[in-house]
């Protein structure tokens, strides 16, 4: 069973997780204005995802530039990995590919602990990506723990590039933020992502 095979119920049972919802757990995080470069890139690339585009197109044209901006804001103190194999424990199903994985270690050649957040890009239905993202968050915690670099909380986000939903794993509790942020709220999205990477 790979990351994308899990259901929410399977995750709760297998990893003894409690799942709660929050109206907006990230509301008090300060916004960060996007750079002129990011603004221009998104203006140019946003029309390219109109219609029935793939997750890959949304990842490349919208999600990746935003995560690279977070890396710039963090002064290259983090590493952004895209489309990486992240096999942590095959016996319990924690293996497969992550759309995006962010490590607080700036080494770009291989994933290093601590992994602080996961981004799962979806074509349309954000809810469909939540179990996969949670499985990857559980894997990130195990990955960090095995390397003696535990981090709490571990964050996650599910996005189609224009809508962003945020998650948090702390102890055995997963908090799903019910509020979806849209690309028109880019300063808030950047603020939250930068907070998650700090």
C-alpha positions as CSV (number, residue, x, y, z in Angstrom):
1,X,0.0,0.0,0.0
2,X,1.6,3.3,-1.1
3,X,0.8,6.8,0.1
4,X,-1.9,7.3,-2.5
5,X,-3.7,4.1,-1.5
6,X,-4.5,5.1,2.1
7,X,-8.0,6.2,3.1
8,X,-8.5,8.5,6.1
9,X,-10.0,5.6,8.1
10,X,-7.0,3.3,7.4
11,X,-4.6,6.1,8.5
12,X,-6.5,6.6,11.7
13,X,-6.5,2.9,12.6
14,X,-3.0,2.0,11.4
15,X,-1.2,4.9,13.0
16,X,-3.5,5.6,15.9
17,X,-4.3,9.1,14.6
18,X,-7.1,11.4,15.7
19,X,-8.3,13.8,12.9
20,X,-9.9,17.1,13.9
21,X,-11.0,20.1,11.9
22,X,-10.2,23.8,12.4
23,X,-12.0,26.8,10.9
24,X,-8.7,28.6,10.3
25,X,-5.8,27.5,12.5
26,X,-3.4,29.6,10.3
27,X,-5.3,32.9,10.4
28,X,-2.9,34.8,12.7
29,X,0.2,34.1,10.7
30,X,1.5,37.3,9.1
31,X,1.2,37.7,5.3
32,X,4.3,38.1,3.1
33,X,4.1,40.1,-0.1
34,X,5.3,38.2,-3.2
35,X,8.3,39.4,-5.0
36,X,7.8,41.2,-8.4
37,X,9.4,38.1,-10.0
38,X,6.9,35.7,-8.6
39,X,4.0,38.0,-9.4
40,X,5.2,38.2,-13.0
41,X,5.8,34.4,-13.3
42,X,2.3,33.6,-12.0
43,X,0.7,36.2,-14.2
44,X,2.3,34.6,-17.2
45,X,1.8,31.0,-16.2
46,X,-1.7,31.0,-14.7
47,X,-3.5,31.0,-18.0
48,X,-1.6,27.8,-19.0
49,X,-3.6,25.8,-16.5
50,X,-7.1,26.9,-17.6
51,X,-9.3,24.0,-18.5
52,X,-8.5,20.3,-18.1
53,X,-4.8,20.4,-17.3
54,X,-2.8,17.7,-15.5
55,X,-1.5,17.7,-11.9
56,X,2.0,17.9,-13.5
57,X,1.1,21.2,-15.3
58,X,-0.4,22.7,-12.2
59,X,2.7,21.7,-10.2
60,X,5.1,23.1,-12.7
61,X,3.3,26.3,-13.6
62,X,1.9,27.4,-10.2
63,X,3.0,25.4,-7.2
64,X,6.8,25.1,-7.9
65,X,7.3,28.9,-8.4
66,X,5.5,29.6,-5.0
67,X,7.7,27.0,-3.2
68,X,10.8,28.4,-4.8
69,X,9.7,31.9,-3.5
70,X,9.5,30.4,0.0
71,X,13.1,29.1,-0.4
72,X,14.1,32.7,-1.4
73,X,12.3,34.2,1.6
74,X,14.1,31.6,3.9
75,X,17.4,32.7,2.3
76,X,18.1,29.2,0.9
77,X,18.0,27.6,4.3
78,X,15.6,25.0,3.1
79,X,15.6,22.5,0.2
80,X,12.6,22.0,-2.1
81,X,12.3,18.6,-3.7
82,X,9.8,17.9,-6.5
83,X,8.5,14.5,-7.6
84,X,10.8,12.6,-5.3
85,X,10.6,9.0,-4.2
86,X,10.2,9.0,-0.4
87,X,10.3,5.4,0.8
88,X,10.4,5.4,4.6
89,X,8.9,2.1,5.7
90,X,7.4,-0.2,3.0
91,X,6.2,-2.7,5.7
92,X,3.6,-0.2,6.8
93,X,2.9,1.4,3.4
94,X,4.9,4.5,3.8
95,X,6.5,4.6,0.4
96,X,5.9,6.2,-3.0
97,X,6.4,9.6,-4.6
98,X,5.8,13.1,-3.0
99,X,4.8,15.9,-5.3
100,X,6.8,18.3,-3.2
101,X,8.8,17.8,0.0
102,X,10.5,20.6,2.0
103,X,13.5,19.9,4.2
104,X,15.0,22.4,6.7
105,X,18.4,21.1,5.6
106,X,19.5,23.1,2.5
107,X,21.4,20.2,0.9
108,X,19.8,19.7,-2.6
109,X,21.4,16.4,-3.6
110,X,19.4,14.2,-1.4
111,X,16.6,14.4,1.2
112,X,17.9,15.2,4.7
113,X,16.1,15.4,8.0
114,X,14.3,17.3,9.2
115,X,11.5,17.2,6.6
116,X,9.1,19.9,7.7
117,X,6.3,19.9,5.2
118,X,4.8,18.1,2.3
119,X,2.8,19.5,-0.6
120,X,0.5,17.3,-2.6
121,X,-0.8,18.7,-5.9
122,X,-4.1,17.6,-7.2
123,X,-6.0,18.3,-10.5
124,X,-9.3,19.3,-8.9
125,X,-10.6,17.6,-5.8
126,X,-8.5,18.7,-2.8
127,X,-10.3,16.3,-0.5
128,X,-9.0,13.4,-2.5
129,X,-5.4,14.5,-1.7
130,X,-5.9,14.7,2.1
131,X,-5.3,11.0,3.0
132,X,-2.2,10.9,0.7
133,X,-0.8,14.0,2.3
134,X,-1.4,12.8,5.8
135,X,0.4,9.5,5.0
136,X,3.3,11.5,3.7
137,X,3.3,13.6,6.8
138,X,3.4,10.5,9.0
139,X,6.3,9.2,6.9
140,X,8.1,12.6,7.3
141,X,7.9,12.3,11.1
142,X,9.2,8.7,11.0
143,X,12.0,9.8,8.7
144,X,13.0,12.6,11.0
145,X,12.8,10.4,14.1
146,X,15.0,7.7,12.6
147,X,17.7,10.3,11.9
148,X,17.5,11.8,15.4
149,X,16.0,15.1,14.2
150,X,12.4,15.0,15.4
151,X,10.2,18.0,14.4
152,X,6.8,18.8,15.7
153,X,4.5,19.7,14.1
154,X,4.8,18.4,10.6
155,X,2.8,20.4,8.1
156,X,1.1,19.5,4.9
157,X,-0.8,21.2,2.1
158,X,-3.0,20.0,-0.7
159,X,-3.4,22.3,-3.6
160,X,-4.5,22.5,-7.2
161,X,-2.3,25.6,-7.6
162,X,-5.2,28.0,-7.3
163,X,-6.7,26.7,-4.0
164,X,-4.6,25.7,-1.0
165,X,-5.7,23.7,2.1
166,X,-3.3,23.3,5.1
167,X,-2.8,20.4,7.5
168,X,-0.8,19.9,10.7
169,X,0.4,16.7,12.4
170,X,1.2,17.1,16.1
171,X,1.7,14.1,18.3
172,X,-1.1,11.8,17.2
173,X,-3.5,14.6,16.1
174,X,-4.0,15.7,12.5
175,X,-5.7,19.1,12.1
176,X,-7.3,19.8,8.8
177,X,-7.8,23.5,8.2
178,X,-11.3,23.8,6.6
179,X,-10.6,27.2,5.1
180,X,-9.2,27.0,1.6
181,X,-6.9,29.9,0.6
182,X,-7.1,31.0,-3.1
183,X,-4.3,32.3,-5.3
184,X,-5.8,35.8,-4.9
185,X,-4.6,35.5,-1.2
186,X,-1.0,34.8,-2.2
187,X,0.5,37.0,0.6
188,X,-1.4,34.8,3.2
189,X,-0.3,31.6,1.4
190,X,3.3,32.7,1.3
191,X,3.1,33.7,5.0
192,X,1.8,30.3,6.0
193,X,4.2,28.3,3.8
194,X,7.2,30.3,5.2
195,X,5.9,29.7,8.7
196,X,5.7,26.0,7.9
197,X,9.3,26.0,6.6
198,X,10.7,27.9,9.7
